[in-house]
Amino acid sequence: MKHILKLAFIPAATLALTQCVVDQNGNLIDPSTGAAVQLPADNAGTSQRLTSVNGQFTVTIMEGNRRVSVCRTASPNIEQTRWYRGQEQIVVKSRGNHGPATVQLFNSRTGRQLGTVMAYELANGGPNWARGMAD
């Protein structure tokens, strides 16, 4: 009976793994939401993972169904999120209905902003954490 349960689990696990996209930096992206997904380093071996949920002026960091933190963004529309330094930090690109975008670095556990830069400034370089977010 145990072997049948194990065999039934394999297709489900395979399907779940194929539902994620890996970007050029090796970050997992949920294709249905465009949100960053990362397995927490301190919970290795568990099925819990950090996910980001985009809202107006917010990115909520979740671990399973538990809210870890809320990051307050500079603009209401979240265009892109990306994990940085594993699950420790998240980079968020946000913009108003028109105008320039802002790229911010947050501590994913506390929601505290660690850095900010305008996306148009990244065409001339910028911090490593903001790489790939230029306008």
C-alpha positions as CSV (number, residue, x, y, z in Angstrom):
1,M,0.0,0.0,0.0
2,K,2.9,2.4,0.8
3,H,4.4,1.8,-2.6
4,I,1.1,2.7,-4.3
5,L,1.0,6.0,-2.4
6,K,4.6,6.8,-3.4
7,L,3.9,6.0,-7.0
8,A,0.8,8.2,-7.0
9,F,2.8,11.1,-5.5
10,I,5.4,11.1,-8.3
11,P,3.2,12.4,-11.1
12,A,1.7,15.1,-8.8
13,A,5.2,16.2,-7.7
14,T,6.4,16.3,-11.3
15,L,3.4,18.4,-12.4
16,A,4.0,20.8,-9.6
17,L,7.6,21.3,-10.5
18,T,6.8,22.0,-14.1
19,Q,4.5,24.8,-13.1
20,C,7.4,27.2,-12.2
21,V,9.6,29.2,-14.5
22,V,13.3,29.9,-13.9
23,D,14.5,33.3,-15.1
24,Q,18.0,34.1,-16.3
25,N,19.2,34.7,-12.7
26,G,18.1,31.3,-11.5
27,N,15.0,32.6,-9.7
28,L,11.8,30.7,-9.6
29,I,8.8,32.6,-11.1
30,D,5.2,31.5,-10.8
31,P,3.9,31.9,-14.4
32,S,0.3,32.4,-13.4
33,T,1.1,35.5,-11.2
34,G,4.5,36.6,-12.2
35,A,5.5,36.5,-8.6
36,A,8.9,35.4,-7.3
37,V,9.0,32.0,-5.5
38,Q,11.9,30.8,-3.4
39,L,12.4,27.9,-1.0
40,P,13.6,29.3,2.4
41,A,17.2,28.4,3.2
42,D,16.5,28.0,6.9
43,N,13.7,25.4,6.2
44,A,15.7,23.1,3.9
45,G,13.9,19.8,3.5
46,T,10.4,21.2,4.1
47,S,7.7,22.0,1.5
48,Q,7.3,25.5,2.8
49,R,8.4,28.2,0.4
50,L,8.4,32.0,0.4
51,T,6.2,33.6,-2.2
52,S,5.4,37.2,-3.0
53,V,1.8,38.5,-3.5
54,N,1.5,41.7,-5.3
55,G,-1.1,44.4,-4.3
56,Q,-1.6,48.1,-4.7
57,F,1.6,49.8,-3.1
58,T,2.4,46.4,-1.4
59,V,4.3,43.2,-1.9
60,T,3.3,40.7,0.8
61,I,5.8,37.9,1.6
62,M,4.2,34.6,2.6
63,E,5.6,31.4,3.9
64,G,2.9,28.8,3.1
65,N,-0.3,30.5,4.3
66,R,1.5,32.6,7.0
67,R,2.3,36.3,6.3
68,V,5.9,37.0,7.0
69,S,6.1,40.7,6.1
70,V,4.6,43.5,3.9
71,C,6.9,45.7,1.7
72,R,5.5,49.2,1.0
73,T,6.4,50.2,-2.6
74,A,7.0,53.7,-4.0
75,S,4.3,53.3,-6.7
76,P,1.0,51.4,-6.9
77,N,1.6,49.0,-9.8
78,I,4.1,46.2,-9.2
79,E,5.7,45.3,-12.5
80,Q,8.4,42.8,-11.4
81,T,9.7,41.0,-8.3
82,R,12.9,39.0,-7.9
83,W,14.5,37.3,-4.9
84,Y,18.1,38.5,-4.1
85,R,20.5,36.6,-1.8
86,G,18.3,33.6,-1.6
87,Q,15.2,34.3,0.5
88,E,16.7,37.1,2.5
89,Q,15.8,40.1,0.2
90,I,13.4,40.9,-2.6
91,V,13.8,43.4,-5.4
92,V,10.6,45.1,-6.5
93,K,10.0,47.3,-9.6
94,S,6.9,49.5,-9.3
95,R,5.4,52.3,-11.4
96,G,2.4,54.6,-11.4
97,N,-0.1,54.6,-14.2
98,H,2.5,56.5,-16.2
99,G,5.9,57.9,-15.5
100,P,9.2,56.4,-14.3
101,A,9.5,53.2,-12.4
102,T,11.2,52.8,-9.0
103,V,13.3,49.8,-8.1
104,Q,13.5,49.0,-4.4
105,L,15.4,46.4,-2.3
106,F,13.6,45.0,0.8
107,N,14.4,42.7,3.7
108,S,12.0,39.9,3.1
109,R,11.6,39.0,6.8
110,T,10.9,42.5,8.1
111,G,9.7,44.4,5.0
112,R,12.2,47.2,5.7
113,Q,13.5,49.0,2.6
114,L,17.2,48.6,2.2
115,G,17.8,50.5,-1.1
116,T,16.1,52.4,-3.9
117,V,17.0,53.6,-7.4
118,M,15.0,54.9,-10.4
119,A,14.8,52.4,-13.2
120,Y,15.9,54.9,-15.8
121,E,19.2,55.4,-13.9
122,L,20.0,51.7,-14.3
123,A,20.8,52.1,-18.0
124,N,24.1,53.6,-16.9
125,G,24.8,50.9,-14.3
126,G,23.7,50.7,-10.7
127,P,23.7,48.4,-7.7
128,N,24.0,44.7,-8.4
129,W,20.7,44.0,-6.7
130,A,18.9,46.1,-9.3
131,R,20.5,44.4,-12.4
132,G,17.9,43.5,-15.0
133,M,15.3,46.0,-13.8
134,A,16.3,48.9,-16.1
135,D,13.8,50.8,-18.3
